[in-house]
């Protein structure tokens, strides 16, 4: 992961002086620079010292022309370097290879001898190894014989053939396997003595003799001896110490008594004896068991029967540690235990061993056995004596002491329901829920909590805590609980004996309804709507007790008329079913009211096509329902929302009719046109009833406003909002029908006109139109919203004077005689005249041709005629203009 460099170096360490610093031969630095030590610099320059990298991970050292100074321990050292951010190098890892012994032999025939041993002081019974090393050139090609000498007595001689010849004092020892003489290599010979004795103390010498053949054929021997090696063998003295410990100085009946005997400073085989006596040490001492030095276990007579059932066990844990275990402790096992360790040494050979006791030490430990009945206790506890519906509760039964397989405990949970507590108390009994048998199995009783599906039981590994857990508790789990425990003892014949019985304290569990967290938004507001609008009111639940809560929503109204009673509009059950209240039936709201559930916490009430009678104060009442563990639903709480004041208003009257006053004068028998223009209306869906009234002009100075005196006005014409003529109390003086003088027109939805044909002097007066604005309410009933009158139109009718014109026009026969019949008569005369003239002209031409005189022209008379009587003038009256 990081860039590192490597440096490799070879070093030489002197074998005689291990404390001296190693000598550097050659090193390849981390920068790939090759450098040598001070003493080898010239040899490296001469090429006698080389360091070669043979592969990515292999480095080879080559030394030419070896010298005596090169003798010693050779090894290589590798260092891995990493560069810090400041540029400095840091050695992360430094490793050394195994050391290689390099010996430099002289080039002549001389040789040297060296005897080595690990140490020179021994205890009796320990082994001794002596090695004699021959340092010479070409040892395998030369003939050496080695002699071992102890205190001037020969031990053994090993010739060039490597066959040892033993001294007389060591033949039996070698035969018993207590002595070994052999040639390990061509230049190393070994002498090994097993089980040293004190008499083996002395000086040991290695003498080497080389036999060499001279050029004359004679053999000469050259001998050398090593330095004396002083060996000290001290006789064995027992300095062992014994300590005895126990798993517990006070154990419970049925538990295990475990004693550990530790022997320190033991160098030879041991034997252990376990003994027991009473606490006062006044009774007889009984041997529990013994462990011989060869590992054989022997039980005492009083404990032999229990050992057959495996209740007593002796073992050697380590070479210096022994244990005694007594299972299923009894009160009679109480007392003082001792561990006696004896140290032995073999004095003879393995063929004929002779063991001698060289020491003995012991230690004691007092053990107290506490009867289970005295410490047997049962208690019950609960952290939640009062819980809410749907919660869980745990009951803990604590049994002391802890469980012992030899003295097991059976525990039973018992229950007394709260509903039948009085009856059960009279009877004085509980019902069993579940039992933990002594075999570790479960046995359910007849009284099952939660039908057995919500009740779980468990126990700790030590079998001291027995837990009864009930999830989603309900009314059925309310009552009193207690646990009972029975202590059993297992006998030798596998039968069971009942030792003790304990009953715990009573635990009362109350199951309450959960504390309600229901909260409905309580913002008060006022809403104003127009009739026929859509009214929407929300009911928001800001918090609830549980995610599984269900809600029933009731919508109430308090009428705007001042009623103190809140009437139920509708009810939405938690299942989603609807139920209308009496108010909905009374006000015929079933078709217009709509209730929705927009989300689990948001409900809405909608009034379609609102009416003014819908005005009032609305609010919702929310009921929170929860399901108990048995599946039964119960109402937990209720909460009301804020008040929403709803005012449904009719449209604001905006009816306005043209109020401009006019003065119109027409001649008798002409037409009177009366206009009625609506400038603004309250609603696009408005319809209008239009009335034309006339007030007689009895006094020219009358300035009464139209409609101020209904007795002085006459209804001329009317049309209702339903397009029926003669609506209301309007009774026109003339007959309706085809011969009526009144002509009604509606050119647009807001322009009406009335034309009175054949004006009469009686038609003179003050005219105005009365407009009523009608709307259809949500119940499809028409109601009058507003009324308004137009301005006054004063109509004057001029009476006709008797003239020729009026006489002719008033007499139909005379009119046709004077203006219609003359036309065909004059036409016929004109045609006849033209025919006569045409014929006379032809005659004149013939005569003129005869006498050359021109004919005279005939001038026809000019006739003019006016159809005045056919087109009587028509009078059109519009507001704002006078014709």
ZAMARGU-4260 file (C-alpha; in steps of 0.2 Angstrom, whole numbers, plus 5000, padded with zeros to 4 digits):
<rodrens>
0) 5000/5000/5000 | 5015/5012/5003 | 5031/5013/4994 | 5045/5006/5004 | 5064/5002/5001
5) 5074/4987/5007 | 5092/4986/5013 | 5101/4970/5015 | 5118/4967/5025 | 5129/4952/5030
10) 5137/4952/5047 | 5150/4941/5057 | 5148/4938/5075 | 5162/4930/5086 | 5157/4913/5094
15) 5169/4916/5109 | 5162/4933/5114 | 5143/4934/5111 | 5142/4951/5119 | 5153/4959/5106
20) 5145/4969/5093 | 5144/4960/5076 | 5156/4965/5062 | 5149/4972/5046 | 5155/4963/5030
25) 5145/4971/5016 | 5128/4980/5015 | 5117/4985/5000 | 5109/5001/5007 | 5091/5006/5004
30) 5097/5018/4990 | 5105/5003/4981 | 5123/5008/4986 | 5135/4994/4990 | 5147/4997/5005
35) 5158/4986/5015 | 5165/4986/5033 | 5181/4994/5038 | 5191/4977/5039 | 5184/4971/5022
40) 5185/4986/5012 | 5202/4981/5004 | 5196/4963/5001 | 5180/4970/4992 | 5190/4981/4981
45) 5201/4966/4977 | 5186/4956/4972 | 5188/4943/4986 | 5171/4949/4994 | 5155/4950/4983
50) 5136/4953/4986 | 5125/4947/4972 | 5106/4949/4970 | 5101/4932/4962 | 5082/4936/4962
55) 5069/4948/4968 | 5071/4941/4986 | 5087/4932/4986 | 5105/4939/4990 | 5121/4929/4990
60) 5138/4932/4999 | 5154/4926/4992 | 5171/4926/5001 | 5186/4921/4991 | 5203/4917/5000
65) 5196/4913/5017 | 5206/4919/5032 | 5206/4913/5050 | 5197/4930/5054 | 5182/4924/5044
70) 5178/4911/5057 | 5162/4914/5067 | 5143/4915/5065 | 5137/4922/5048 | 5120/4930/5046
75) 5111/4942/5035 | 5100/4956/5041 | 5085/4964/5031 | 5078/4981/5035 | 5062/4988/5027
80) 5062/5008/5026 | 5047/5020/5023 | 5049/5038/5020 | 5039/5051/5031 | 5031/5066/5023
85) 5046/5077/5029 | 5058/5067/5019 | 5066/5057/5033 | 5067/5038/5032 | 5060/5027/5046
90) 5065/5008/5048 | 5048/4999/5050 | 5054/4981/5051 | 5071/4973/5055 | 5073/4954/5053
95) 5088/4943/5054 | 5091/4926/5046 | 5097/4910/5055 | 5116/4910/5060 | 5128/4899/5050
100) 5143/4893/5059 | 5159/4895/5049 | 5175/4886/5054 | 5192/4889/5046 | 5203/4874/5046
105) 5222/4876/5045 | 5230/4869/5029 | 5242/4858/5039 | 5240/4841/5047 | 5237/4848/5064
110) 5221/4846/5074 | 5212/4853/5089 | 5200/4846/5102 | 5185/4855/5110 | 5173/4847/5123
115) 5157/4856/5126 | 5142/4853/5138 | 5126/4864/5141 | 5131/4866/5160 | 5142/4858/5173
120) 5132/4857/5188 | 5118/4844/5189 | 5106/4836/5201 | 5106/4818/5204 | 5095/4809/5192
125) 5098/4822/5178 | 5106/4817/5161 | 5123/4823/5156 | 5129/4826/5138 | 5147/4828/5133
130) 5152/4832/5115 | 5170/4831/5109 | 5173/4840/5092 | 5189/4837/5082 | 5194/4852/5072
135) 5206/4847/5057 | 5207/4847/5038 | 5199/4832/5029 | 5193/4823/5044 | 5183/4810/5035
140) 5199/4805/5026 | 5209/4803/5042 | 5209/4790/5056 | 5205/4796/5073 | 5201/4786/5089
145) 5192/4795/5104 | 5194/4790/5122 | 5183/4796/5136 | 5191/4797/5153 | 5183/4800/5170
150) 5195/4804/5184 | 5209/4793/5177 | 5196/4779/5174 | 5192/4774/5156 | 5174/4776/5151
155) 5174/4771/5133 | 5185/4771/5118 | 5178/4774/5100 | 5190/4769/5086 | 5190/4774/5068
160) 5177/4760/5065 | 5165/4770/5077 | 5163/4754/5088 | 5163/4759/5106 | 5173/4749/5119
165) 5167/4752/5137 | 5176/4752/5153 | 5173/4739/5166 | 5163/4751/5177 | 5151/4756/5163
170) 5146/4740/5155 | 5131/4737/5166 | 5126/4755/5165 | 5126/4755/5146 | 5116/4738/5146
175) 5103/4746/5157 | 5101/4760/5145 | 5108/4773/5156 | 5123/4777/5145 | 5126/4781/5127
180) 5142/4782/5117 | 5141/4786/5099 | 5149/4796/5084 | 5137/4809/5079 | 5147/4815/5064
185) 5164/4813/5057 | 5171/4825/5069 | 5159/4825/5084 | 5158/4811/5097 | 5145/4810/5111
190) 5145/4804/5128 | 5128/4803/5137 | 5125/4798/5155 | 5107/4795/5161 | 5102/4797/5179
195) 5117/4805/5186 | 5123/4799/5203 | 5133/4809/5216 | 5148/4798/5212 | 5148/4804/5194
200) 5155/4820/5201 | 5173/4823/5194 | 5184/4828/5179 | 5180/4822/5161 | 5193/4822/5147
205) 5192/4818/5129 | 5208/4811/5122 | 5210/4810/5102 | 5223/4799/5094 | 5227/4800/5075
210) 5236/4786/5067 | 5246/4791/5051 | 5256/4781/5039 | 5273/4787/5035 | 5282/4786/5018
215) 5292/4771/5025 | 5276/4762/5028 | 5276/4763/5047 | 5262/4770/5058 | 5264/4784/5070
220) 5251/4790/5083 | 5249/4808/5088 | 5237/4811/5103 | 5230/4826/5110 | 5218/4828/5125
225) 5205/4841/5129 | 5204/4852/5144 | 5197/4845/5160 | 5178/4847/5161 | 5173/4847/5179
230) 5155/4840/5182 | 5147/4842/5199 | 5132/4831/5203 | 5123/4836/5219 | 5112/4823/5228
235) 5093/4825/5228 | 5086/4834/5243 | 5067/4836/5244 | 5062/4855/5243 | 5045/4852/5237
240) 5030/4863/5244 | 5012/4859/5244 | 4997/4870/5243 | 4979/4865/5243 | 4965/4875/5236
245) 4946/4873/5234 | 4933/4879/5222 | 4924/4886/5237 | 4926/4884/5256 | 4908/4883/5258
250) 4897/4873/5245 | 4879/4869/5244 | 4872/4852/5246 | 4872/4843/5230 | 4886/4854/5222
255) 4903/4848/5218 | 4918/4849/5230 | 4934/4851/5220 | 4951/4852/5229 | 4967/4856/5219
260) 4984/4851/5226 | 4999/4860/5219 | 5016/4853/5222 | 5030/4865/5218 | 5049/4861/5215
265) 5046/4843/5211 | 5059/4835/5200 | 5055/4817/5202 | 5040/4806/5203 | 5027/4810/5216
270) 5013/4800/5225 | 4997/4809/5232 | 4986/4803/5246 | 4969/4812/5250 | 4962/4811/5267
275) 4947/4817/5277 | 4943/4820/5295 | 4930/4830/5304 | 4932/4849/5308 | 4938/4846/5325
280) 4951/4833/5320 | 4945/4822/5334 | 4938/4808/5323 | 4947/4795/5314 | 4956/4800/5298
285) 4949/4792/5283 | 4958/4790/5267 | 4948/4796/5252 | 4959/4791/5238 | 4977/4789/5233
290) 4987/4792/5217 | 5003/4781/5215 | 5019/4787/5206 | 5014/4776/5191 | 4997/4785/5190
295) 4986/4771/5198 | 4971/4778/5208 | 4965/4768/5224 | 4949/4773/5233 | 4947/4772/5252
300) 4935/4759/5259 | 4922/4772/5265 | 4922/4780/5248 | 4923/4765/5236 | 4904/4764/5234
305) 4902/4782/5229 | 4917/4780/5217 | 4907/4766/5208 | 4894/4779/5204 | 4907/4792/5198
310) 4904/4804/5212 | 4923/4804/5217 | 4936/4808/5204 | 4955/4809/5206 | 4966/4815/5192
315) 4983/4822/5188 | 4980/4839/5179 | 4998/4842/5177 | 5015/4835/5182 | 5014/4846/5198
320) 4995/4848/5200 | 4982/4835/5206 | 4963/4837/5209 | 4950/4828/5220 | 4932/4830/5215
325) 4917/4825/5226 | 4901/4826/5216 | 4884/4828/5224 | 4891/4834/5241 | 4882/4827/5256
330) 4881/4835/5273 | 4893/4821/5279 | 4906/4827/5267 | 4909/4842/5278 | 4926/4842/5287
335) 4945/4844/5284 | 4954/4838/5269 | 4972/4835/5267 | 4984/4832/5252 | 5000/4823/5256
340) 5014/4823/5242 | 5028/4811/5243 | 5044/4813/5231 | 5053/4797/5225 | 5069/4794/5216
345) 5075/4778/5207 | 5091/4772/5215 | 5093/4756/5204 | 5092/4753/5186 | 5077/4751/5175
350) 5079/4733/5175 | 5080/4732/5194 | 5072/4748/5200 | 5074/4754/5218 | 5064/4768/5223
355) 5068/4779/5237 | 5057/4792/5246 | 5067/4808/5247 | 5053/4820/5255 | 5035/4822/5260
360) 5024/4837/5262 | 5006/4840/5265 | 4992/4854/5266 | 4975/4854/5273 | 4958/4863/5268
365) 4942/4864/5278 | 4926/4863/5268 | 4909/4867/5274 | 4893/4859/5266 | 4878/4870/5268
370) 4861/4860/5267 | 4850/4865/5252 | 4835/4866/5263 | 4842/4880/5274 | 4846/4891/5259
375) 4832/4886/5248 | 4822/4902/5244 | 4809/4907/5231 | 4804/4925/5227 | 4793/4932/5213
380) 4795/4950/5206 | 4788/4960/5192 | 4794/4977/5185 | 4776/4981/5179 | 4762/4978/5191
385) 4751/4989/5181 | 4751/4988/5163 | 4739/4994/5149 | 4730/4984/5136 | 4741/4977/5123
390) 4757/4979/5133 | 4768/4965/5139 | 4773/4960/5156 | 4786/4948/5163 | 4786/4939/5179
395) 4802/4933/5187 | 4803/4918/5199 | 4820/4918/5208 | 4825/4902/5215 | 4840/4901/5227
400) 4852/4892/5227 | 4857/4889/5209 | 4852/4874/5200 | 4861/4858/5203 | 4859/4843/5192
405) 4860/4832/5208 | 4848/4842/5217 | 4836/4849/5204 | 4821/4860/5206 | 4804/4860/5198
410) 4795/4877/5197 | 4777/4880/5194 | 4768/4896/5190 | 4751/4898/5197 | 4737/4910/5193
415) 4721/4917/5201 | 4710/4927/5189 | 4704/4944/5195 | 4686/4940/5189 | 4684/4925/5200
420) 4695/4931/5214 | 4682/4930/5228 | 4677/4913/5223 | 4695/4907/5222 | 4700/4915/5239
425) 4685/4906/5247 | 4692/4889/5240 | 4710/4894/5244 | 4718/4887/5228 | 4727/4893/5212
430) 4727/4886/5195 | 4743/4879/5188 | 4749/4888/5172 | 4765/4880/5168 | 4778/4869/5177
435) 4797/4867/5174 | 4799/4849/5178 | 4815/4843/5186 | 4820/4835/5170 | 4820/4852/5161
440) 4803/4849/5151 | 4788/4860/5151 | 4771/4854/5157 | 4756/4866/5154 | 4742/4867/5165
445) 4723/4869/5162 | 4723/4888/5165 | 4731/4895/5149 | 4734/4914/5148 | 4729/4921/5131
450) 4724/4904/5124 | 4742/4899/5125 | 4747/4910/5110 | 4754/4925/5119 | 4762/4916/5134
455) 4780/4911/5134 | 4791/4904/5147 | 4810/4903/5149 | 4824/4900/5161 | 4842/4905/5164
460) 4856/4893/5160 | 4859/4892/5179 | 4841/4887/5182 | 4839/4901/5195 | 4828/4913/5185
465) 4811/4907/5178 | 4802/4919/5168 | 4784/4920/5163 | 4781/4932/5149 | 4764/4938/5142
470) 4762/4948/5127 | 4747/4959/5122 | 4739/4957/5139 | 4721/4959/5141 | 4707/4957/5155
475) 4710/4939/5155 | 4727/4940/5161 | 4723/4952/5176 | 4724/4943/5193 | 4737/4937/5206
480) 4752/4926/5201 | 4764/4916/5212 | 4777/4903/5209 | 4781/4887/5219 | 4797/4877/5219
485) 4801/4859/5225 | 4818/4853/5228 | 4823/4836/5223 | 4837/4824/5227 | 4843/4810/5216
490) 4848/4794/5225 | 4860/4781/5221 | 4847/4770/5213 | 4841/4784/5202 | 4825/4787/5213
495) 4820/4805/5218 | 4817/4811/5236 | 4808/4827/5239 | 4819/4838/5250 | 4809/4855/5252
500) 4795/4865/5245 | 4794/4884/5244 | 4780/4896/5239 | 4784/4914/5233 | 4775/4930/5237
505) 4760/4935/5228 | 4761/4947/5213 | 4746/4957/5208 | 4745/4962/5189 | 4732/4975/5184
510) 4728/4977/5166 | 4722/4995/5163 | 4716/5004/5147 | 4730/5014/5139 | 4732/5032/5142
515) 4723/5041/5128 | 4734/5052/5117 | 4720/5056/5105 | 4720/5074/5100 | 4709/5082/5087
520) 4714/5099/5079 | 4704/5113/5088 | 4706/5128/5077 | 4690/5138/5076 | 4686/5146/5060
525) 4672/5155/5051 | 4667/5152/5033 | 4656/5161/5021 | 4648/5153/5006 | 4636/5158/4993
530) 4621/5148/4990 | 4623/5133/4979 | 4641/5132/4983 | 4651/5117/4989 | 4655/5118/5008
535) 4670/5107/5014 | 4675/5105/5033 | 4690/5095/5038 | 4692/5085/5054 | 4711/5082/5057
540) 4717/5070/5071 | 4734/5076/5076 | 4739/5062/5087 | 4732/5045/5092 | 4737/5032/5106
545) 4742/5018/5094 | 4746/5015/5076 | 4732/5002/5077 | 4719/5014/5083 | 4703/5015/5073
550) 4691/5030/5073 | 4673/5033/5073 | 4668/5051/5068 | 4652/5060/5072 | 4648/5076/5063
555) 4637/5089/5073 | 4628/5105/5069 | 4622/5119/5080 | 4609/5129/5070 | 4612/5147/5067
560) 4594/5151/5073 | 4601/5151/5091 | 4596/5133/5096 | 4606/5127/5111 | 4605/5108/5105
565) 4618/5101/5095 | 4610/5089/5082 | 4619/5074/5074 | 4621/5076/5056 | 4629/5059/5052
570) 4641/5046/5060 | 4655/5036/5052 | 4658/5020/5061 | 4676/5013/5063 | 4671/5000/5050
575) 4667/5014/5038 | 4648/5012/5039 | 4637/5027/5038 | 4623/5032/5049 | 4613/5048/5046
580) 4606/5058/5060 | 4589/5065/5062 | 4595/5082/5056 | 4600/5075/5040 | 4583/5068/5037
585) 4574/5083/5043 | 4584/5095/5032 | 4584/5083/5017 | 4603/5082/5017 | 4605/5064/5013
590) 4608/5068/4994 | 4618/5083/4997 | 4630/5078/5012 | 4646/5068/5009 | 4658/5061/5021
595) 4675/5056/5016 | 4691/5048/5024 | 4705/5057/5015 | 4718/5048/5026 | 4719/5038/5042
600) 4719/5054/5051 | 4710/5066/5040 | 4691/5066/5038 | 4680/5078/5028 | 4662/5083/5027
605) 4656/5091/5011 | 4639/5099/5009 | 4634/5100/4990 | 4623/5114/4984 | 4623/5123/5000
610) 4607/5132/5006 | 4605/5146/5018 | 4597/5134/5030 | 4613/5125/5031 | 4621/5140/5041
615) 4626/5135/5058 | 4641/5129/5068 | 4649/5112/5063 | 4661/5101/5073 | 4667/5083/5073
620) 4667/5071/5088 | 4681/5058/5086 | 4680/5041/5096 | 4696/5031/5097 | 4694/5012/5097
625) 4707/4999/5101 | 4706/4980/5100 | 4711/4971/5115 | 4722/4955/5114 | 4706/4944/5113
630) 4700/4953/5098 | 4686/4963/5106 | 4685/4982/5102 | 4683/4995/5115 | 4681/5014/5115
635) 4696/5022/5123 | 4692/5040/5122 | 4683/5054/5114 | 4688/5071/5108 | 4680/5086/5099
640) 4687/5097/5085 | 4686/5116/5084 | 4670/5124/5079 | 4668/5129/5061 | 4655/5143/5059
645) 4647/5141/5042 | 4636/5155/5034 | 4627/5152/5018 | 4621/5168/5010 | 4611/5172/4995
650) 4619/5182/4982 | 4621/5200/4985 | 4607/5209/4976 | 4615/5218/4961 | 4600/5221/4950
655) 4600/5238/4942 | 4587/5244/4929 | 4589/5260/4918 | 4582/5274/4928 | 4583/5288/4914
660) 4566/5297/4913 | 4559/5301/4896 | 4545/5312/4889 | 4536/5305/4873 | 4522/5313/4863
665) 4513/5302/4850 | 4498/5305/4840 | 4482/5295/4842 | 4482/5278/4834 | 4500/5277/4833
670) 4512/5265/4842 | 4520/5268/4859 | 4536/5258/4862 | 4541/5256/4880 | 4559/5249/4884
675) 4566/5241/4899 | 4585/5238/4900 | 4593/5229/4914 | 4611/5235/4917 | 4617/5222/4930
680) 4610/5207/4938 | 4615/5197/4954 | 4619/5180/4946 | 4621/5173/4928 | 4607/5161/4932
685) 4595/5175/4937 | 4578/5175/4928 | 4567/5191/4928 | 4548/5195/4930 | 4544/5211/4921
690) 4529/5222/4924 | 4524/5238/4915 | 4514/5250/4926 | 4505/5266/4921 | 4500/5280/4933
695) 4487/5292/4927 | 4491/5310/4924 | 4478/5318/4934 | 4489/5332/4940 | 4504/5337/4930
700) 4513/5343/4946 | 4513/5325/4953 | 4531/5320/4957 | 4528/5304/4966 | 4541/5290/4963
705) 4535/5275/4954 | 4527/5262/4965 | 4524/5274/4980 | 4505/5273/4978 | 4499/5256/4972
710) 4481/5262/4971 | 4486/5275/4958 | 4494/5264/4946 | 4488/5251/4933 | 4497/5236/4927
715) 4498/5237/4909 | 4508/5221/4905 | 4518/5208/4913 | 4528/5192/4910 | 4535/5181/4924
720) 4551/5173/4926 | 4543/5157/4920 | 4539/5165/4903 | 4520/5166/4907 | 4511/5182/4903
725) 4500/5190/4915 | 4510/5184/4930 | 4506/5190/4947 | 4491/5202/4950 | 4493/5211/4934
730) 4477/5211/4924 | 4479/5222/4908 | 4463/5231/4903 | 4463/5224/4885 | 4460/5207/4880
735) 4474/5195/4877 | 4475/5186/4861 | 4479/5190/4842 | 4469/5206/4843 | 4479/5213/4858
740) 4486/5230/4855 | 4502/5225/4866 | 4517/5218/4857 | 4531/5211/4869 | 4549/5208/4863
745) 4565/5202/4872 | 4579/5206/4860 | 4592/5200/4873 | 4592/5192/4890 | 4593/5210/4898
750) 4583/5220/4886 | 4564/5220/4886 | 4552/5231/4876 | 4533/5233/4875 | 4524/5241/4860
755) 4506/5248/4862 | 4498/5249/4845 | 4483/5261/4841 | 4487/5274/4854 | 4472/5281/4863
760) 4471/5297/4873 | 4467/5285/4888 | 4485/5278/4885 | 4493/5294/4891 | 4501/5293/4908
765) 4517/5289/4917 | 4525/5273/4912 | 4539/5263/4921 | 4544/5244/4921 | 4545/5235/4938
770) 4558/5221/4937 | 4559/5206/4949 | 4575/5195/4950 | 4572/5177/4953 | 4584/5163/4957
775) 4583/5144/4959 | 4588/5138/4976 | 4597/5121/4979 | 4580/5113/4982 | 4574/5118/4965
780) 4562/5132/4972 | 4562/5149/4964 | 4563/5164/4976 | 4563/5182/4973 | 4580/5190/4976
785) 4578/5208/4972 | 4566/5221/4963 | 4570/5237/4955 | 4560/5250/4945 | 4565/5259/4929
790) 4564/5278/4926 | 4547/5286/4922 | 4542/5288/4904 | 4529/5301/4902 | 4518/5297/4887
795) 4507/5311/4879 | 4494/5306/4866 | 4488/5319/4854 | 4469/5318/4848 | 4466/5319/4829
800) 4456/5334/4821 | 4442/5330/4807 | 4450/5334/4790 | 4448/5327/4773 | 4463/5317/4776
805) 4457/5310/4792 | 4439/5307/4785 | 4446/5298/4770 | 4458/5288/4780 | 4445/5284/4793
810) 4432/5277/4780 | 4438/5261/4771 | 4426/5261/4757 | 4430/5279/4753 | 4448/5276/4754
815) 4447/5262/4741 | 4436/5272/4730 | 4448/5287/4730 | 4465/5278/4730 | 4463/5261/4724
820) 4449/5260/4710 | 4456/5275/4700 | 4472/5266/4695 | 4465/5252/4685 | 4452/5264/4677
825) 4466/5276/4672 | 4476/5261/4665 | 4463/5255/4654 | 4460/5273/4647 | 4479/5275/4645
830) 4480/5259/4635 | 4465/5264/4624 | 4472/5281/4621 | 4489/5273/4616 | 4480/5261/4604
835) 4470/5275/4596 | 4485/5286/4594 | 4495/5272/4587 | 4482/5269/4574 | 4480/5287/4570
840) 4499/5290/4568 | 4499/5276/4554 | 4485/5285/4545 | 4494/5302/4546 | 4510/5295/4540
845) 4501/5289/4525 | 4493/5305/4523 | 4509/5315/4526 | 4517/5305/4513 | 4504/5312/4503
850) 4504/5330/4507 | 4521/5331/4517 | 4513/5340/4533 | 4519/5335/4550 | 4507/5327/4564
855) 4503/5336/4580 | 4510/5328/4597 | 4497/5324/4610 | 4503/5329/4628 | 4497/5317/4641
860) 4491/5324/4658 | 4503/5321/4674 | 4496/5311/4688 | 4503/5311/4706 | 4497/5301/4721
865) 4502/5299/4739 | 4500/5283/4749 | 4500/5293/4765 | 4485/5284/4773 | 4492/5267/4769
870) 4507/5269/4781 | 4502/5277/4797 | 4517/5283/4807 | 4524/5272/4821 | 4531/5278/4837
875) 4546/5269/4845 | 4550/5274/4863 | 4567/5270/4870 | 4575/5276/4886 | 4586/5291/4882
880) 4577/5296/4865 | 4562/5306/4860 | 4553/5304/4843
</rodrens>
